[in-house]
Amino acid sequence: MKIETLHQHFLESSGICTDTRNISKGCLFFALKGDNFNGNEFTQEALDKGAMTVIIDEVKYHKDFGRTILCSNTLSLLQKLAAYHRKYLKLPIVALTGSNGKTTSKELINAVLKRKFVTVATKGNLNNHIGVPLTLLSMNNTTEIGIVEMGANHPKEIEKLCTIATPDFGYITNFGKAHLEGFGSVEGVIKAKSELYNHLQTHHKIAFVNADDPIQMIRSENLHRVIFGGNQQEFLIELENASSTLLVKFNGLSIQSNLIGSYNFNNIAAAIAIGHYFGVSSEKIKIAIEEFIPNNNRSQLIEKKTNKIILDAYNANPTSMMAALENFKQAKGENKVLFLGDMFELGSTAKDEHQNIVRYLTENCLGETYLIGRNFFDTKTNAPHIHKFSSFENLKVTIESTPPKNSFLLIKASRGMALERILELL
């Protein structure tokens, strides 16, 4: 089947589905494969639940009555369909990537732009080779701007996502120590994330660049770029106060956000700059940022019983962990307690990176510190305020016997540690 014919089929459907638990009547079901599942096996279930057509890549599931489409690779066809649909819509696409802050930046940018435009943005962190196509295919003729988050664990992945989304604008949040197992080094991270810059340069598109990031300024110097931060007067955005939630000043207005941590200032600044570029009024930018409330375990400020808690347990890498610790060190609060879990996907650097964090915590007593996970457990320290646990179950016993009270808590770890479970014990 030609891509033009499949696209017409898509326009007549109720949308795309890849999970039979979420079937909508009249949808196109793409039978994707993973390490632990084969979507082809659910062909009949998808049809029984109301799918208009099922796209498969295994001939034994092909139906004679025309309700299945057989292709060589369902994922590849999904990506081709998304790329075709993106060109069909001809709408501006803003793409963003980076080591830290992608999802928060994307949510802030969307909050600002939707004050003026009909927007569609990546849901949650569905930012990979499947999530990006699904995001593009969720856009329609009413969409005025698309906002696409792009994640990567290995080189060439951002490049591939750019060929699908063909962004008109791009923003890289930062270059940090994330996914070192796949990238090999920070230099590998920089090169991989800069694949977005390479795409923008090749296609004569526009990059939004934070002037306070010298590496990005160098990496983007040959691009058509919109610069904010630093002493750029057009986008002069200032951090007025970071002692609790961030207070930001822009164009004579004070913006009181619900975000904590000075590391979130750049995320706010990017949203302001991008909104300003697209003509969103300063007043609407202010409202959008002030009404934005973080969720999904990202820099959430929570009060539970007698404790105040910074919950930042969605993800962690050495760069974001250090930023969180520096912020917690400066934050006002008594009886500070830290719960820090292992950082994943660091490869051969895992041992050294966890030891670096412990060395900092040994030299800077921020409060009673609980380290959870095998990587932290294997580190060395004699600091009496640092307590190590090889698993969450071991920590659970300690918290249940002596739960913190009247304390200021920081909870930070990689997603796989699921340290938000601590909240249930307080």
N, C-alpha and C positions, 0 to 999 in steps of 0.2 A: 504494500500500500504506500502510495506517495505521501510525503509529509503534508502536502497541501490538503489531501483528502482526509488524513487523520485529524488535521487541525479543524476542518469543517465539522468532523464528527465530534470533536471536543467542544466546539462552540454550541453544538446542539445538545450537549450533555449537561448534567447538573454540576460537573466539576470532576476533579481527579481524586481517587482514593487509592491508598496502598495498604490498607489494613481492614480486614473484613469486620472488625469490631466497630468500625466507623463508617460503614457503607451508607451512602445516600442514594435514594432511588433515582435511577437514570444517570448514574455516574460512569466514568471510565475507570475501571480497576486495572492498575498496573501490577502484575505479578512479579514483584522484585524478589531478589534472593539476598540472603545474608549468611553469616557463618553458622547460624543456628536455625534458619528457617528457609523455606522455599515457597514463595507466593504462588507458584503454579499449582501447588497441591490444594489451594483454596479456590480454584476456578469455579467449581460447581457451587460452593457456598456463596461466593460473591454474586453469581447469577441468581441463586435462590433468594438472596436478600435484596435484589432489585437493581443490581448493576446493569447498565445498558449493554456494555461490551467489556470483555476482559482481554487485556493485552498480555500474551504469554510468550515464552521462548522455549517451551518443550512440547514437541509435536504430540505426545501421547495425551495431552490435555486439550487438544484442538477439537472443537465441536463442529459438526457438519452443518448445523443450521445457521451459521453466520454470526453467532454471538461471541466468538473469540477471534482475535487477530493474532496470527503467529508471526513473530519476528525473530531475528537472530539474537537480540539482547534487549530485554525490556528496559534496563536502566539507561542504556545508550539511546533508545528511542524516546524515553521520557525527557532526557536532556535535549535531544534534537527538537522535540515538540516545544519545550520551554523556550529554546532559542528562537524558533520560528514565531512563536506567539509574542515574544518580546519585540521582535522586529515588526510584527503586524500591528502592535499597539502604538509604536512610535512615540512612547512617552519618555520623559527624562528619568534616568535611573541614577540614584546615589548609592554607591557601594562603599562599604567600610570594612576594614580588617584591622589587625593589630594583636599584640600579645595580651594586653589587659584592657578591660573597659569597653569591649566591643558592644556587648548587649546593652549595657547602661547607656552608652553613647547613642546607640540606635534608637532606644526607647525615648531618650530626650529629644533627638532630632525629629523623630516622628511626632512627639507631643507638640513641638513647636510648629512644624510644617503643616500639620493638620488643622491649625488655627486659620489657615488661608486656603489650603488645597484638600482635595480628596486624595488621601494617601493609602498605600498598602505597604506594610513593612513586614520583615521576617518575624514570624511568631516565635517567641522564646529564643532559643539558640539553635534553631533549625537552619544551620549555616553551612552545611556540607554539600557533597555532590548530589544528595537527594533533596535536602532542604531548600537549596537555592532554586532548582527547577520548580519545586512545589510552590515556592513563594511567587515566582514569576507567573505561574499558571493560575494563581489566585487573583491576579489583576485582570481588569476588564476595561471596557470602553469608558467607564466612568472614572477610572483611576487617572489622576493628574500627575502624581509623582510616586515612583517606587523607591523604597529604601531597602537595600539588600545587604544583609550581614554575611561576611565570608570568613569561614574558619579554615584552618589548615593544620595538619600534623606533619606534612612532608613537603619537600620542594615540588614545584610545578602544579600544586593543587589550586592555588590562587589563580595562576595562569589559566587553568582549565575552567574555573568558575567564571573568569572574565570573558572567555569565549562564549559562554552560555548567556550571561547577563549583559554583555557589552555596555558597561556603565558609561555615562556621560560625565559623571563627577565621582571623585574618590576621596576617601579620608582614611588615614592610618592613625590609629590612636597612639601607638608607641611601639618600640622594639624592646622586648624584655626576654628574660630567661624562662620561656615557655616552650613546652614540647621539644626539649633538647634531645630527647630520645630519637625523634624523627628528623630534626634539623641538624643535630651534631654539635652545634655551637651557637653562640649569640650571633656570630657573623652569618651563620646559616639561616638564622631567624630573620635577620635584616634582609638578606638576599631574597628569601622566600616571600616575605611580606611586601617587598618592593616590586614584586611581580605586578601588583596593582598599578604602581607608578609606571612601569614599563608599558602596560596596556594603554594607560591614559596618554602617554607620550606618543606611542605609535599611532594612535587614532586621533591625536590632536584634541584631547579632552581636558577637563579642568580638575586640578587637585586642590583640596583645602589643606593647608599646612600650618601647623603650630610653630610660630617663630621661636618659641622657647625650647624647641627640640633641635639642637644643632645637627644631629645626624640626618633628621628628616629634611632640614633646610638644604643640606648638601645633596641628598639623594633626589630631591625634587627640583634642583636648580635649573634644569633644562625643560621643565614643564611649564605650561600655562597654569598658573596657580593663584589662588586667593589666600593671602597670608593673614593670620590673626594672632593675637598674643604679642608678647614683647612690647615694643614701642610703636606698633602699627596703629596709627591714630584712627584709621577708619574702623578698626575692630578693637578698640581699646576696651578691654574687659579686665576688671580688677577684682581680686579677692580681698574683701574687706575684713572678714572674720571667719576663722575656721575652728574656733574653740568648741563649738557644738555643731549644729547644722550650718552648712556653708552660706555665707552672706556675700553676694556678688554685686558689683556695680557695673552698669553698662548704660551709656548714653544718658547719664544723669539720673538713672533709676536704680534703686536698691532692690535686689532680687533675693528674697529669703527662701532658700531651697529647703527641701526635706532630706537632702543628702548629707552624709557625714564623711569626714576624711578629706584632707587637702588634695589627695590623689584624684578625687572626683571633680576638682576644679576644671581640669582640662576637658572633661566630658561635657560639663556645662558650657564652657567657653566655645567648644566646637558647635554645640547646638545653637548657641546665640549667633555665632558667625554665619553658619549655614542658613539659619532663618533670616538673618539680615540680608544676606546675598539674594535670597529668593523673595525679598520684599515683604516679609512679615513685619508688622509694626512692632516697635519696641514695647508698647503696652501689651500686645498679645504674646510676645516672647516672655515677658515678665509673668503673665498669668499662667502660661503653659508650664514654665519651670517651677513656679510656686505650687502648682497643683499636682505636679508629678511626685508620686510616692513610690519608692523602690520596693520591690517584692522579690519573691523567689530566692530568698536567702542572700541577696546581694546588698551589702551595706545597709541593712535594716537596723533601725534603732527601736528596740523593744523594751517595754517595762513589764516585768513579771514578779508579782509579789513585792519583795523589798529590793529587787535587783534591777539595775539598768543594764541592757545588753546590746552590744554591737554584734549582730549576726551577719557574718560574711563567709558563710560556709558553702557558697555555690562552687567556688573553685579557688585554686591557689598555685602559685609558682614562686620561685625565689624573689622575683621582682615585686610581685603584688604582696607577698608576705612581709617583705621589708618595709614597703610603703605603709601597710596596715600597722606594723609595730611602731614605726616612727610617728604615725598619727596618734596611736594610743598613748605613746610616751608624752605627747604634747597635750592630749585631751585632759580636761579638768574632770576629776572624779576621785573619790576616796575608795580605799579597799579594792584596788584593782586586782582582777583575776584573769588569767589567760588560759584558754583551751585551744591548743594548736595541734592540728592533725597533719599527717604525712602529705607531702607534695608528690604528685604522680607524674609519670612520663618524662623523667629526667635522665633516663638511661644510665650511662657510666658515671655521670656527674652527681647522681643522687646522694651518695655518701658524703661528698664534700659540701654539697649545697645544704644538706640538713645540718651538718656540723657547723657551717657558717652561721646559720640561724641560731644554733645553740650557743656559739661563741658570743654572738651579739647579746643574747639573753643573759649570759653569764656576766658579761661586762656591764650590762644595763638592767638592773633589777626593776622591772616594770610592775612587779607584784607576784603573787603566788602563781606559778606557771605549771600547767599540766600538758605534757607532750604525749600524743597518742599515735600509735602506729609503729610498725616494725622499723622503719627508717629512723624515726626519732629515738626509738628505744635503744638502737645500736650506737647512738652518739655518746660522746664522753663529756662529762662535766661533774664538778664537785660542788656546784652551787646549791646551797640548802633550800633555796626557793623554787628549784626546778624538780618536778616529779615526773617520772616516765612510766608509761603504760604501753605494753605491747599490743593491746587491743581495746576496743571500746567497752567490751564486757568487763575487763579489769577496772577500767575507769569508773564504770557504772556503780560498782560496789563502794568505791570511795565517796562518790557524790551522794549516794543514798544514805551513807552513814554520817557524813558531815557536809550537807549542802551549803553553798555560799549564801550568806545573808547580808543585806545592806551593802552590796558590792557592785562594782562596775566591771562588767565582763566583756571580754573579746573572744569570739568564737570564729576561728579561721582554719580552713583546710581545703584540700581538693575534694571534688564532688563525691568520689568513691568512698570517702570516710563518713559521709552522712552525719556530720557532727551536730546538725540541727536536732538530733535526737536528745541532746543535752537539755533542751528546753523542757522536755517531758519529765525530766528528773528534778527540776528546780521548784 
